Amino acid sequence: MVHRKACTEHRDAVHIQIAFEERGMEGEKLEKYNRLVDETDEAYHRMEDASADLVNTKPMTLAGILALCRYIGPLFEGDDSPDLPEYISYDDDTQATPAEALCHVRFTFRQLVITGR
């Protein structure tokens, strides 16, 4: 799944960046650190895009909705949600927290069940 891969890449990039921060940085090391920061930022944006796709993809069947809810549920466990961005940006230039996006998915589910569309 695209989201899972993006989360793993972001988590790995953050771990590498943190490990690198613990060492002194000058000259070439500082340049490498700056590249790591850029890679971490790029990994975050890929994760953010995958998260938006995840919550913006309209499930077409009840099985699809169930699969989406089962996948998203564990992402909200714990005090924070490290595998979700702080905000999800939509194509219409609005933003939502992951919890708000999940509410959107639940509303879509309800509409699908009630109306069949």
C-alpha positions, 0 to 999 in steps of 0.5 A: 500500500502506498501509504504504508510505504510512505510512512516507512520511508518517512520514519526511516528518514527521521531516524537517520536525521536524528542519529546524524544530529547527535554528531557534530556538524561542520563542512561536509558533514553539515552539507550531508545533514542539510541533504538529510533534512531535505530527504526527510522533508520530501519523505514527509510530503510523500506521506502527506500526499499518500494520507490525503489519497487514503482519506479522499478515495471514495470506497465503492463497496462496503468491503472497501469501507471496512478495509479502509476503516481497519487500516486507518484505525490503528493509525490513531492508537496512542497519544500521537499519530506518527504515521499521519501528517498533522494536517491533510491538504485537499485539492480545493486548498482546504485542510483537515486534521486526520481525525476530521478526515476520518469523520469525512470517511465515516460520513461517506460510509453512512451516505453510501449505506443510506443512499446506495451511492 
